[in-house]
Amino acid sequence: MMSMTDTGSHSVTGDACALAEDFAQGRSDPVQALDKALQQAARADHVFISMSIERARREAEASAARWQQG
């Protein structure tokens, strides 16, 4: 499987197991996954009424810290 950092093409809606593997191997982290999701959301005109970006970023950062701790 390809990782986000290897190709920059990992789908946000792709395989959650592949994302978890990337996180576990240090190839990516939840903050990078969030950034990718936000980039894709920005390109999708009129799809989202609102987004809780600040909350998502806090949660992604907390998750990244947990992944680093093991």
Secondary structure, DSSP 8 states (H G I E B T S, - for coil): ---HHHHS---TTS-HHHHHHHHHHTS--HHHHHHHHHHHHHHSTT--S---HHHHHHHHHHHHHHHHH-
